Amino acid sequence: MSDRYYRLGSWLFSFGSVLLTIDAGIAIASSPGPRAWLYFIGSIAFAIGSLLFVLAPQSTQVRAGKRQRSAFEERDRLGF
């Protein structure tokens, strides 16, 4: 596995969570209630968390001038 697959998976995960947020907004518009609001708040938290996974590889790859190993590279190095 490479970082490319991780990034693709992160983007797809984020896309799906944004779609859930849109669906939750539609649920609130059609029949507002406690369950619809809970669904909306949960999907927003899910979308934010998913987007943080997309941003993480860009910000953690380089630290103090040298490249940090990805989880996949570390796994391969250890022989798993």
mmCIF file of the N, C-alpha and C atoms, coordinates in Angstrom:
data_MODEL
# 
_entry.id   MODEL 
# 
loop_
_atom_site.group_PDB 
_atom_site.id 
_atom_site.type_symbol 
_atom_site.label_atom_id 
_atom_site.label_alt_id 
_atom_site.label_comp_id 
_atom_site.label_asym_id 
_atom_site.label_entity_id 
_atom_site.label_seq_id 
_atom_site.pdbx_PDB_ins_code 
_atom_site.Cartn_x 
_atom_site.Cartn_y 
_atom_site.Cartn_z 
_atom_site.occupancy 
_atom_site.B_iso_or_equiv 
_atom_site.pdbx_formal_charge 
_atom_site.auth_seq_id 
_atom_site.auth_comp_id 
_atom_site.auth_asym_id 
_atom_site.auth_atom_id 
_atom_site.pdbx_PDB_model_num 
ATOM 1   N N  . MET A 1 1  ? 0.850   -1.184 0.000  1.00 0.00 ? 1  MET A N  1 
ATOM 2   C CA . MET A 1 1  ? 0.000   0.000  0.000  1.00 0.00 ? 1  MET A CA 1 
ATOM 3   C C  . MET A 1 1  ? 0.889   1.238  0.000  1.00 0.00 ? 1  MET A C  1 
ATOM 4   N N  . SER A 1 2  ? 0.372   2.262  -0.563 1.00 0.00 ? 2  SER A N  1 
ATOM 5   C CA . SER A 1 2  ? 1.134   3.500  -0.594 1.00 0.00 ? 2  SER A CA 1 
ATOM 6   C C  . SER A 1 2  ? 0.298   4.632  -0.013 1.00 0.00 ? 2  SER A C  1 
ATOM 7   N N  . ASP A 1 3  ? 0.945   5.757  0.108  1.00 0.00 ? 3  ASP A N  1 
ATOM 8   C CA . ASP A 1 3  ? 0.241   6.938  0.603  1.00 0.00 ? 3  ASP A CA 1 
ATOM 9   C C  . ASP A 1 3  ? -0.872  7.362  -0.351 1.00 0.00 ? 3  ASP A C  1 
ATOM 10  N N  . ARG A 1 4  ? -0.717  7.011  -1.615 1.00 0.00 ? 4  ARG A N  1 
ATOM 11  C CA . ARG A 1 4  ? -1.738  7.380  -2.605 1.00 0.00 ? 4  ARG A CA 1 
ATOM 12  C C  . ARG A 1 4  ? -3.079  6.743  -2.256 1.00 0.00 ? 4  ARG A C  1 
ATOM 13  N N  . TYR A 1 5  ? -3.061  5.458  -1.857 1.00 0.00 ? 5  TYR A N  1 
ATOM 14  C CA . TYR A 1 5  ? -4.297  4.786  -1.480 1.00 0.00 ? 5  TYR A CA 1 
ATOM 15  C C  . TYR A 1 5  ? -4.887  5.377  -0.202 1.00 0.00 ? 5  TYR A C  1 
ATOM 16  N N  . TYR A 1 6  ? -4.020  5.725  0.726  1.00 0.00 ? 6  TYR A N  1 
ATOM 17  C CA . TYR A 1 6  ? -4.483  6.349  1.968  1.00 0.00 ? 6  TYR A CA 1 
ATOM 18  C C  . TYR A 1 6  ? -5.185  7.667  1.666  1.00 0.00 ? 6  TYR A C  1 
ATOM 19  N N  . ARG A 1 7  ? -4.569  8.470  0.804  1.00 0.00 ? 7  ARG A N  1 
ATOM 20  C CA . ARG A 1 7  ? -5.163  9.763  0.458  1.00 0.00 ? 7  ARG A CA 1 
ATOM 21  C C  . ARG A 1 7  ? -6.473  9.587  -0.304 1.00 0.00 ? 7  ARG A C  1 
ATOM 22  N N  . LEU A 1 8  ? -6.517  8.639  -1.229 1.00 0.00 ? 8  LEU A N  1 
ATOM 23  C CA . LEU A 1 8  ? -7.750  8.383  -1.976 1.00 0.00 ? 8  LEU A CA 1 
ATOM 24  C C  . LEU A 1 8  ? -8.859  7.928  -1.032 1.00 0.00 ? 8  LEU A C  1 
ATOM 25  N N  . GLY A 1 9  ? -8.525  7.015  -0.136 1.00 0.00 ? 9  GLY A N  1 
ATOM 26  C CA . GLY A 1 9  ? -9.507  6.554  0.837  1.00 0.00 ? 9  GLY A CA 1 
ATOM 27  C C  . GLY A 1 9  ? -9.991  7.677  1.734  1.00 0.00 ? 9  GLY A C  1 
ATOM 28  N N  . SER A 1 10 ? -9.079  8.554  2.129  1.00 0.00 ? 10 SER A N  1 
ATOM 29  C CA . SER A 1 10 ? -9.462  9.683  2.976  1.00 0.00 ? 10 SER A CA 1 
ATOM 30  C C  . SER A 1 10 ? -10.406 10.625 2.247  1.00 0.00 ? 10 SER A C  1 
ATOM 31  N N  . TRP A 1 11 ? -10.124 10.885 0.972  1.00 0.00 ? 11 TRP A N  1 
ATOM 32  C CA . TRP A 1 11 ? -11.005 11.759 0.193  1.00 0.00 ? 11 TRP A CA 1 
ATOM 33  C C  . TRP A 1 11 ? -12.388 11.136 0.006  1.00 0.00 ? 11 TRP A C  1 
ATOM 34  N N  . LEU A 1 12 ? -12.433 9.834  -0.274 1.00 0.00 ? 12 LEU A N  1 
ATOM 35  C CA . LEU A 1 12 ? -13.727 9.166  -0.444 1.00 0.00 ? 12 LEU A CA 1 
ATOM 36  C C  . LEU A 1 12 ? -14.509 9.155  0.868  1.00 0.00 ? 12 LEU A C  1 
ATOM 37  N N  . PHE A 1 13 ? -13.815 8.920  1.959  1.00 0.00 ? 13 PHE A N  1 
ATOM 38  C CA . PHE A 1 13 ? -14.442 8.948  3.281  1.00 0.00 ? 13 PHE A CA 1 
ATOM 39  C C  . PHE A 1 13 ? -15.018 10.333 3.562  1.00 0.00 ? 13 PHE A C  1 
ATOM 40  N N  . SER A 1 14 ? -14.257 11.365 3.235  1.00 0.00 ? 14 SER A N  1 
ATOM 41  C CA . SER A 1 14 ? -14.717 12.745 3.441  1.00 0.00 ? 14 SER A CA 1 
ATOM 42  C C  . SER A 1 14 ? -15.917 13.054 2.557  1.00 0.00 ? 14 SER A C  1 
ATOM 43  N N  . PHE A 1 15 ? -15.879 12.613 1.314  1.00 0.00 ? 15 PHE A N  1 
ATOM 44  C CA . PHE A 1 15 ? -16.993 12.843 0.400  1.00 0.00 ? 15 PHE A CA 1 
ATOM 45  C C  . PHE A 1 15 ? -18.270 12.202 0.942  1.00 0.00 ? 15 PHE A C  1 
ATOM 46  N N  . GLY A 1 16 ? -18.156 10.967 1.413  1.00 0.00 ? 16 GLY A N  1 
ATOM 47  C CA . GLY A 1 16 ? -19.311 10.282 1.977  1.00 0.00 ? 16 GLY A CA 1 
ATOM 48  C C  . GLY A 1 16 ? -19.854 10.974 3.208  1.00 0.00 ? 16 GLY A C  1 
ATOM 49  N N  . SER A 1 17 ? -18.975 11.486 4.054  1.00 0.00 ? 17 SER A N  1 
ATOM 50  C CA . SER A 1 17 ? -19.439 12.157 5.266  1.00 0.00 ? 17 SER A CA 1 
ATOM 51  C C  . SER A 1 17 ? -20.119 13.486 4.938  1.00 0.00 ? 17 SER A C  1 
ATOM 52  N N  . VAL A 1 18 ? -19.653 14.162 3.902  1.00 0.00 ? 18 VAL A N  1 
ATOM 53  C CA . VAL A 1 18 ? -20.323 15.398 3.478  1.00 0.00 ? 18 VAL A CA 1 
ATOM 54  C C  . VAL A 1 18 ? -21.713 15.071 2.918  1.00 0.00 ? 18 VAL A C  1 
ATOM 55  N N  . LEU A 1 19 ? -21.827 13.964 2.176  1.00 0.00 ? 19 LEU A N  1 
ATOM 56  C CA . LEU A 1 19 ? -23.145 13.556 1.683  1.00 0.00 ? 19 LEU A CA 1 
ATOM 57  C C  . LEU A 1 19 ? -24.094 13.241 2.838  1.00 0.00 ? 19 LEU A C  1 
ATOM 58  N N  . LEU A 1 20 ? -23.584 12.609 3.897  1.00 0.00 ? 20 LEU A N  1 
ATOM 59  C CA . LEU A 1 20 ? -24.419 12.341 5.069  1.00 0.00 ? 20 LEU A CA 1 
ATOM 60  C C  . LEU A 1 20 ? -24.866 13.643 5.736  1.00 0.00 ? 20 LEU A C  1 
ATOM 61  N N  . THR A 1 21 ? -23.991 14.631 5.760  1.00 0.00 ? 21 THR A N  1 
ATOM 62  C CA . THR A 1 21 ? -24.344 15.925 6.342  1.00 0.00 ? 21 THR A CA 1 
ATOM 63  C C  . THR A 1 21 ? -25.450 16.597 5.527  1.00 0.00 ? 21 THR A C  1 
ATOM 64  N N  . ILE A 1 22 ? -25.350 16.519 4.213  1.00 0.00 ? 22 ILE A N  1 
ATOM 65  C CA . ILE A 1 22 ? -26.396 17.081 3.356  1.00 0.00 ? 22 ILE A CA 1 
ATOM 66  C C  . ILE A 1 22 ? -27.720 16.356 3.595  1.00 0.00 ? 22 ILE A C  1 
ATOM 67  N N  . ASP A 1 23 ? -27.663 15.030 3.697  1.00 0.00 ? 23 ASP A N  1 
ATOM 68  C CA . ASP A 1 23 ? -28.867 14.254 3.965  1.00 0.00 ? 23 ASP A CA 1 
ATOM 69  C C  . ASP A 1 23 ? -29.472 14.629 5.322  1.00 0.00 ? 23 ASP A C  1 
ATOM 70  N N  . ALA A 1 24 ? -28.628 14.852 6.303  1.00 0.00 ? 24 ALA A N  1 
ATOM 71  C CA . ALA A 1 24 ? -29.122 15.254 7.626  1.00 0.00 ? 24 ALA A CA 1 
ATOM 72  C C  . ALA A 1 24 ? -29.783 16.625 7.562  1.00 0.00 ? 24 ALA A C  1 
ATOM 73  N N  . GLY A 1 25 ? -29.234 17.528 6.775  1.00 0.00 ? 25 GLY A N  1 
ATOM 74  C CA . GLY A 1 25 ? -29.857 18.839 6.596  1.00 0.00 ? 25 GLY A CA 1 
ATOM 75  C C  . GLY A 1 25 ? -31.220 18.727 5.945  1.00 0.00 ? 25 GLY A C  1 
ATOM 76  N N  . ILE A 1 26 ? -31.342 17.844 4.971  1.00 0.00 ? 26 ILE A N  1 
ATOM 77  C CA . ILE A 1 26 ? -32.634 17.611 4.327  1.00 0.00 ? 26 ILE A CA 1 
ATOM 78  C C  . ILE A 1 26 ? -33.621 17.005 5.320  1.00 0.00 ? 26 ILE A C  1 
ATOM 79  N N  . ALA A 1 27 ? -33.132 16.106 6.190  1.00 0.00 ? 27 ALA A N  1 
ATOM 80  C CA . ALA A 1 27 ? -34.008 15.502 7.204  1.00 0.00 ? 27 ALA A CA 1 
ATOM 81  C C  . ALA A 1 27 ? -34.540 16.551 8.171  1.00 0.00 ? 27 ALA A C  1 
ATOM 82  N N  . ILE A 1 28 ? -33.705 17.518 8.539  1.00 0.00 ? 28 ILE A N  1 
ATOM 83  C CA . ILE A 1 28 ? -34.153 18.592 9.432  1.00 0.00 ? 28 ILE A CA 1 
ATOM 84  C C  . ILE A 1 28 ? -35.189 19.465 8.721  1.00 0.00 ? 28 ILE A C  1 
ATOM 85  N N  . ALA A 1 29 ? -34.952 19.739 7.436  1.00 0.00 ? 29 ALA A N  1 
ATOM 86  C CA . ALA A 1 29 ? -35.885 20.589 6.682  1.00 0.00 ? 29 ALA A CA 1 
ATOM 87  C C  . ALA A 1 29 ? -37.248 19.912 6.506  1.00 0.00 ? 29 ALA A C  1 
ATOM 88  N N  . SER A 1 30 ? -37.248 18.599 6.325  1.00 0.00 ? 30 SER A N  1 
ATOM 89  C CA . SER A 1 30 ? -38.523 17.921 6.072  1.00 0.00 ? 30 SER A CA 1 
ATOM 90  C C  . SER A 1 30 ? -39.284 17.605 7.357  1.00 0.00 ? 30 SER A C  1 
ATOM 91  N N  . SER A 1 31 ? -38.583 17.212 8.403  1.00 0.00 ? 31 SER A N  1 
ATOM 92  C CA . SER A 1 31 ? -39.270 16.912 9.668  1.00 0.00 ? 31 SER A CA 1 
ATOM 93  C C  . SER A 1 31 ? -38.323 17.163 10.840 1.00 0.00 ? 31 SER A C  1 
ATOM 94  N N  . PRO A 1 32 ? -38.262 18.428 11.288 1.00 0.00 ? 32 PRO A N  1 
ATOM 95  C CA . PRO A 1 32 ? -37.350 18.744 12.388 1.00 0.00 ? 32 PRO A CA 1 
ATOM 96  C C  . PRO A 1 32 ? -37.764 18.034 13.678 1.00 0.00 ? 32 PRO A C  1 
ATOM 97  N N  . GLY A 1 33 ? -36.790 17.541 14.367 1.00 0.00 ? 33 GLY A N  1 
ATOM 98  C CA . GLY A 1 33 ? -37.031 16.847 15.625 1.00 0.00 ? 33 GLY A CA 1 
ATOM 99  C C  . GLY A 1 33 ? -35.710 16.504 16.271 1.00 0.00 ? 33 GLY A C  1 
ATOM 100 N N  . PRO A 1 34 ? -35.739 15.968 17.462 1.00 0.00 ? 34 PRO A N  1 
ATOM 101 C CA . PRO A 1 34 ? -34.488 15.656 18.169 1.00 0.00 ? 34 PRO A CA 1 
ATOM 102 C C  . PRO A 1 34 ? -33.614 14.653 17.424 1.00 0.00 ? 34 PRO A C  1 
ATOM 103 N N  . ARG A 1 35 ? -34.217 13.638 16.807 1.00 0.00 ? 35 ARG A N  1 
ATOM 104 C CA . ARG A 1 35 ? -33.411 12.646 16.087 1.00 0.00 ? 35 ARG A CA 1 
ATOM 105 C C  . ARG A 1 35 ? -32.751 13.253 14.860 1.00 0.00 ? 35 ARG A C  1 
ATOM 106 N N  . ALA A 1 36 ? -33.457 14.134 14.169 1.00 0.00 ? 36 ALA A N  1 
ATOM 107 C CA . ALA A 1 36 ? -32.892 14.777 12.987 1.00 0.00 ? 36 ALA A CA 1 
ATOM 108 C C  . ALA A 1 36 ? -31.724 15.672 13.384 1.00 0.00 ? 36 ALA A C  1 
ATOM 109 N N  . TRP A 1 37 ? -31.864 16.395 14.489 1.00 0.00 ? 37 TRP A N  1 
ATOM 110 C CA . TRP A 1 37 ? -30.767 17.252 14.959 1.00 0.00 ? 37 TRP A CA 1 
ATOM 111 C C  . TRP A 1 37 ? -29.571 16.429 15.420 1.00 0.00 ? 37 TRP A C  1 
ATOM 112 N N  . LEU A 1 38 ? -29.829 15.310 16.077 1.00 0.00 ? 38 LEU A N  1 
ATOM 113 C CA . LEU A 1 38 ? -28.751 14.424 16.507 1.00 0.00 ? 38 LEU A CA 1 
ATOM 114 C C  . LEU A 1 38 ? -28.004 13.875 15.294 1.00 0.00 ? 38 LEU A C  1 
ATOM 115 N N  . TYR A 1 39 ? -28.750 13.488 14.283 1.00 0.00 ? 39 TYR A N  1 
ATOM 116 C CA . TYR A 1 39 ? -28.170 13.006 13.029 1.00 0.00 ? 39 TYR A CA 1 
ATOM 117 C C  . TYR A 1 39 ? -27.318 14.095 12.372 1.00 0.00 ? 39 TYR A C  1 
ATOM 118 N N  . PHE A 1 40 ? -27.815 15.311 12.364 1.00 0.00 ? 40 PHE A N  1 
ATOM 119 C CA . PHE A 1 40 ? -27.101 16.433 11.760 1.00 0.00 ? 40 PHE A CA 1 
ATOM 120 C C  . PHE A 1 40 ? -25.805 16.751 12.517 1.00 0.00 ? 40 PHE A C  1 
ATOM 121 N N  . ILE A 1 41 ? -25.879 16.820 13.835 1.00 0.00 ? 41 ILE A N  1 
ATOM 122 C CA . ILE A 1 41 ? -24.693 17.133 14.639 1.00 0.00 ? 41 ILE A CA 1 
ATOM 123 C C  . ILE A 1 41 ? -23.648 16.022 14.509 1.00 0.00 ? 41 ILE A C  1 
ATOM 124 N N  . GLY A 1 42 ? -24.100 14.776 14.540 1.00 0.00 ? 42 GLY A N  1 
ATOM 125 C CA . GLY A 1 42 ? -23.178 13.657 14.381 1.00 0.00 ? 42 GLY A CA 1 
ATOM 126 C C  . GLY A 1 42 ? -22.513 13.630 13.021 1.00 0.00 ? 42 GLY A C  1 
ATOM 127 N N  . SER A 1 43 ? -23.275 13.940 11.984 1.00 0.00 ? 43 SER A N  1 
ATOM 128 C CA . SER A 1 43 ? -22.686 13.919 10.644 1.00 0.00 ? 43 SER A CA 1 
ATOM 129 C C  . SER A 1 43 ? -21.717 15.076 10.432 1.00 0.00 ? 43 SER A C  1 
ATOM 130 N N  . ILE A 1 44 ? -21.970 16.221 11.074 1.00 0.00 ? 44 ILE A N  1 
ATOM 131 C CA . ILE A 1 44 ? -21.007 17.326 10.988 1.00 0.00 ? 44 ILE A CA 1 
ATOM 132 C C  . ILE A 1 44 ? -19.698 16.943 11.675 1.00 0.00 ? 44 ILE A C  1 
ATOM 133 N N  . ALA A 1 45 ? -19.789 16.323 12.856 1.00 0.00 ? 45 ALA A N  1 
ATOM 134 C CA . ALA A 1 45 ? -18.575 15.880 13.561 1.00 0.00 ? 45 ALA A CA 1 
ATOM 135 C C  . ALA A 1 45 ? -17.823 14.846 12.718 1.00 0.00 ? 45 ALA A C  1 
ATOM 136 N N  . PHE A 1 46 ? -18.558 13.941 12.089 1.00 0.00 ? 46 PHE A N  1 
ATOM 137 C CA . PHE A 1 46 ? -17.967 12.927 11.226 1.00 0.00 ? 46 PHE A CA 1 
ATOM 138 C C  . PHE A 1 46 ? -17.266 13.566 10.027 1.00 0.00 ? 46 PHE A C  1 
ATOM 139 N N  . ALA A 1 47 ? -17.897 14.569 9.422  1.00 0.00 ? 47 ALA A N  1 
ATOM 140 C CA . ALA A 1 47 ? -17.306 15.252 8.270  1.00 0.00 ? 47 ALA A CA 1 
ATOM 141 C C  . ALA A 1 47 ? -16.029 15.988 8.663  1.00 0.00 ? 47 ALA A C  1 
ATOM 142 N N  . ILE A 1 48 ? -16.043 16.662 9.804  1.00 0.00 ? 48 ILE A N  1 
ATOM 143 C CA . ILE A 1 48 ? -14.843 17.376 10.252 1.00 0.00 ? 48 ILE A CA 1 
ATOM 144 C C  . ILE A 1 48 ? -13.712 16.387 10.519 1.00 0.00 ? 48 ILE A C  1 
ATOM 145 N N  . GLY A 1 49 ? -14.020 15.296 11.200 1.00 0.00 ? 49 GLY A N  1 
ATOM 146 C CA . GLY A 1 49 ? -12.999 14.281 11.455 1.00 0.00 ? 49 GLY A CA 1 
ATOM 147 C C  . GLY A 1 49 ? -12.442 13.690 10.178 1.00 0.00 ? 49 GLY A C  1 
ATOM 148 N N  . SER A 1 50 ? -13.296 13.449 9.204  1.00 0.00 ? 50 SER A N  1 
ATOM 149 C CA . SER A 1 50 ? -12.851 12.899 7.925  1.00 0.00 ? 50 SER A CA 1 
ATOM 150 C C  . SER A 1 50 ? -11.946 13.879 7.188  1.00 0.00 ? 50 SER A C  1 
ATOM 151 N N  . LEU A 1 51 ? -12.298 15.144 7.213  1.00 0.00 ? 51 LEU A N  1 
ATOM 152 C CA . LEU A 1 51 ? -11.470 16.151 6.551  1.00 0.00 ? 51 LEU A CA 1 
ATOM 153 C C  . LEU A 1 51 ? -10.116 16.303 7.230  1.00 0.00 ? 51 LEU A C  1 
ATOM 154 N N  . LEU A 1 52 ? -10.053 16.073 8.529  1.00 0.00 ? 52 LEU A N  1 
ATOM 155 C CA . LEU A 1 52 ? -8.761  16.115 9.218  1.00 0.00 ? 52 LEU A CA 1 
ATOM 156 C C  . LEU A 1 52 ? -7.845  14.992 8.741  1.00 0.00 ? 52 LEU A C  1 
ATOM 157 N N  . PHE A 1 53 ? -8.417  13.836 8.378  1.00 0.00 ? 53 PHE A N  1 
ATOM 158 C CA . PHE A 1 53 ? -7.604  12.763 7.811  1.00 0.00 ? 53 PHE A CA 1 
ATOM 159 C C  . PHE A 1 53 ? -7.039  13.159 6.453  1.00 0.00 ? 53 PHE A C  1 
ATOM 160 N N  . VAL A 1 54 ? -7.786  13.927 5.693  1.00 0.00 ? 54 VAL A N  1 
ATOM 161 C CA . VAL A 1 54 ? -7.299  14.380 4.393  1.00 0.00 ? 54 VAL A CA 1 
ATOM 162 C C  . VAL A 1 54 ? -6.138  15.351 4.588  1.00 0.00 ? 54 VAL A C  1 
ATOM 163 N N  . LEU A 1 55 ? -6.251  16.220 5.570  1.00 0.00 ? 55 LEU A N  1 
ATOM 164 C CA . LEU A 1 55 ? -5.215  17.226 5.792  1.00 0.00 ? 55 LEU A CA 1 
ATOM 165 C C  . LEU A 1 55 ? -3.991  16.668 6.503  1.00 0.00 ? 55 LEU A C  1 
ATOM 166 N N  . ALA A 1 56 ? -4.120  15.596 7.265  1.00 0.00 ? 56 ALA A N  1 
ATOM 167 C CA . ALA A 1 56 ? -3.019  15.058 8.072  1.00 0.00 ? 56 ALA A CA 1 
ATOM 168 C C  . ALA A 1 56 ? -1.797  14.658 7.257  1.00 0.00 ? 56 ALA A C  1 
ATOM 169 N N  . PRO A 1 57 ? -1.908  13.923 6.135  1.00 0.00 ? 57 PRO A N  1 
ATOM 170 C CA . PRO A 1 57 ? -0.695  13.540 5.423  1.00 0.00 ? 57 PRO A CA 1 
ATOM 171 C C  . PRO A 1 57 ? 0.104   14.732 4.921  1.00 0.00 ? 57 PRO A C  1 
ATOM 172 N N  . GLN A 1 58 ? -0.574  15.804 4.551  1.00 0.00 ? 58 GLN A N  1 
ATOM 173 C CA . GLN A 1 58 ? 0.126   16.971 4.050  1.00 0.00 ? 58 GLN A CA 1 
ATOM 174 C C  . GLN A 1 58 ? 0.917   17.663 5.148  1.00 0.00 ? 58 GLN A C  1 
ATOM 175 N N  . SER A 1 59 ? 0.409   17.658 6.367  1.00 0.00 ? 59 SER A N  1 
ATOM 176 C CA . SER A 1 59 ? 1.074   18.402 7.427  1.00 0.00 ? 59 SER A CA 1 
ATOM 177 C C  . SER A 1 59 ? 2.066   17.572 8.218  1.00 0.00 ? 59 SER A C  1 
ATOM 178 N N  . THR A 1 60 ? 1.993   16.232 8.169  1.00 0.00 ? 60 THR A N  1 
ATOM 179 C CA . THR A 1 60 ? 2.889   15.420 8.986  1.00 0.00 ? 60 THR A CA 1 
ATOM 180 C C  . THR A 1 60 ? 3.996   14.753 8.193  1.00 0.00 ? 60 THR A C  1 
ATOM 181 N N  . GLN A 1 61 ? 4.022   14.908 6.894  1.00 0.00 ? 61 GLN A N  1 
ATOM 182 C CA . GLN A 1 61 ? 5.049   14.245 6.107  1.00 0.00 ? 61 GLN A CA 1 
ATOM 183 C C  . GLN A 1 61 ? 6.439   14.834 6.349  1.00 0.00 ? 61 GLN A C  1 
ATOM 184 N N  . VAL A 1 62 ? 6.512   16.110 6.586  1.00 0.00 ? 62 VAL A N  1 
ATOM 185 C CA . VAL A 1 62 ? 7.813   16.739 6.758  1.00 0.00 ? 62 VAL A CA 1 
ATOM 186 C C  . VAL A 1 62 ? 7.863   17.379 8.137  1.00 0.00 ? 62 VAL A C  1 
ATOM 187 N N  . ARG A 1 63 ? 8.836   16.943 8.931  1.00 0.00 ? 63 ARG A N  1 
ATOM 188 C CA . ARG A 1 63 ? 9.052   17.535 10.255 1.00 0.00 ? 63 ARG A CA 1 
ATOM 189 C C  . ARG A 1 63 ? 10.533  17.778 10.439 1.00 0.00 ? 63 ARG A C  1 
ATOM 190 N N  . ALA A 1 64 ? 10.863  18.963 10.818 1.00 0.00 ? 64 ALA A N  1 
ATOM 191 C CA . ALA A 1 64 ? 12.251  19.348 11.093 1.00 0.00 ? 64 ALA A CA 1 
ATOM 192 C C  . ALA A 1 64 ? 13.165  19.028 9.912  1.00 0.00 ? 64 ALA A C  1 
ATOM 193 N N  . GLY A 1 65 ? 12.659  19.252 8.715  1.00 0.00 ? 65 GLY A N  1 
ATOM 194 C CA . GLY A 1 65 ? 13.485  19.104 7.531  1.00 0.00 ? 65 GLY A CA 1 
ATOM 195 C C  . GLY A 1 65 ? 13.626  17.691 7.001  1.00 0.00 ? 65 GLY A C  1 
ATOM 196 N N  . LYS A 1 66 ? 13.097  16.678 7.665  1.00 0.00 ? 66 LYS A N  1 
ATOM 197 C CA . LYS A 1 66 ? 13.200  15.339 7.096  1.00 0.00 ? 66 LYS A CA 1 
ATOM 198 C C  . LYS A 1 66 ? 11.833  14.686 7.016  1.00 0.00 ? 66 LYS A C  1 
ATOM 199 N N  . ARG A 1 67 ? 11.694  13.821 6.072  1.00 0.00 ? 67 ARG A N  1 
ATOM 200 C CA . ARG A 1 67 ? 10.415  13.183 5.790  1.00 0.00 ? 67 ARG A CA 1 
ATOM 201 C C  . ARG A 1 67 ? 10.099  12.134 6.852  1.00 0.00 ? 67 ARG A C  1 
ATOM 202 N N  . GLN A 1 68 ? 8.878   12.154 7.310  1.00 0.00 ? 68 GLN A N  1 
ATOM 203 C CA . GLN A 1 68 ? 8.425   11.171 8.277  1.00 0.00 ? 68 GLN A CA 1 
ATOM 204 C C  . GLN A 1 68 ? 7.869   9.963  7.533  1.00 0.00 ? 68 GLN A C  1 
ATOM 205 N N  . ARG A 1 69 ? 8.122   8.760  8.044  1.00 0.00 ? 69 ARG A N  1 
ATOM 206 C CA . ARG A 1 69 ? 7.593   7.554  7.412  1.00 0.00 ? 69 ARG A CA 1 
ATOM 207 C C  . ARG A 1 69 ? 6.088   7.476  7.601  1.00 0.00 ? 69 ARG A C  1 
ATOM 208 N N  . SER A 1 70 ? 5.416   7.022  6.556  1.00 0.00 ? 70 SER A N  1 
ATOM 209 C CA . SER A 1 70 ? 3.977   6.796  6.686  1.00 0.00 ? 70 SER A CA 1 
ATOM 210 C C  . SER A 1 70 ? 3.748   5.498  7.453  1.00 0.00 ? 70 SER A C  1 
ATOM 211 N N  . ALA A 1 71 ? 2.526   5.274  7.867  1.00 0.00 ? 71 ALA A N  1 
ATOM 212 C CA . ALA A 1 71 ? 2.184   4.039  8.571  1.00 0.00 ? 71 ALA A CA 1 
ATOM 213 C C  . ALA A 1 71 ? 2.428   2.832  7.667  1.00 0.00 ? 71 ALA A C  1 
ATOM 214 N N  . PHE A 1 72 ? 2.192   2.983  6.374  1.00 0.00 ? 72 PHE A N  1 
ATOM 215 C CA . PHE A 1 72 ? 2.395   1.890  5.441  1.00 0.00 ? 72 PHE A CA 1 
ATOM 216 C C  . PHE A 1 72 ? 3.879   1.571  5.282  1.00 0.00 ? 72 PHE A C  1 
ATOM 217 N N  . GLU A 1 73 ? 4.712   2.606  5.190  1.00 0.00 ? 73 GLU A N  1 
ATOM 218 C CA . GLU A 1 73 ? 6.153   2.378  5.082  1.00 0.00 ? 73 GLU A CA 1 
ATOM 219 C C  . GLU A 1 73 ? 6.710   1.748  6.349  1.00 0.00 ? 73 GLU A C  1 
ATOM 220 N N  . GLU A 1 74 ? 6.213   2.176  7.490  1.00 0.00 ? 74 GLU A N  1 
ATOM 221 C CA . GLU A 1 74 ? 6.660   1.603  8.760  1.00 0.00 ? 74 GLU A CA 1 
ATOM 222 C C  . GLU A 1 74 ? 6.248   0.137  8.853  1.00 0.00 ? 74 GLU A C  1 
ATOM 223 N N  . ARG A 1 75 ? 5.039   -0.171 8.406  1.00 0.00 ? 75 ARG A N  1 
ATOM 224 C CA . ARG A 1 75 ? 4.576   -1.561 8.415  1.00 0.00 ? 75 ARG A CA 1 
ATOM 225 C C  . ARG A 1 75 ? 5.449   -2.426 7.523  1.00 0.00 ? 75 ARG A C  1 
ATOM 226 N N  . ASP A 1 76 ? 5.772   -1.916 6.327  1.00 0.00 ? 76 ASP A N  1 
ATOM 227 C CA . ASP A 1 76 ? 6.632   -2.674 5.408  1.00 0.00 ? 76 ASP A CA 1 
ATOM 228 C C  . ASP A 1 76 ? 8.030   -2.849 5.972  1.00 0.00 ? 76 ASP A C  1 
ATOM 229 N N  . ARG A 1 77 ? 8.533   -1.809 6.640  1.00 0.00 ? 77 ARG A N  1 
ATOM 230 C CA . ARG A 1 77 ? 9.878   -1.888 7.224  1.00 0.00 ? 77 ARG A CA 1 
ATOM 231 C C  . ARG A 1 77 ? 9.941   -2.946 8.310  1.00 0.00 ? 77 ARG A C  1 
ATOM 232 N N  . LEU A 1 78 ? 8.859   -3.076 9.089  1.00 0.00 ? 78 LEU A N  1 
ATOM 233 C CA . LEU A 1 78 ? 8.835   -4.046 10.161 1.00 0.00 ? 78 LEU A CA 1 
ATOM 234 C C  . LEU A 1 78 ? 8.473   -5.453 9.675  1.00 0.00 ? 78 LEU A C  1 
ATOM 235 N N  . GLY A 1 79 ? 8.067   -5.569 8.410  1.00 0.00 ? 79 GLY A N  1 
ATOM 236 C CA . GLY A 1 79 ? 7.794   -6.878 7.833  1.00 0.00 ? 79 GLY A CA 1 
ATOM 237 C C  . GLY A 1 79 ? 6.396   -7.421 8.056  1.00 0.00 ? 79 GLY A C  1 
ATOM 238 N N  . PHE A 1 80 ? 5.441   -6.537 8.312  1.00 0.00 ? 80 PHE A N  1 
ATOM 239 C CA . PHE A 1 80 ? 4.059   -7.012 8.509  1.00 0.00 ? 80 PHE A CA 1 
ATOM 240 C C  . PHE A 1 80 ? 3.320   -7.092 7.218  1.00 0.00 ? 80 PHE A C  1 
# 
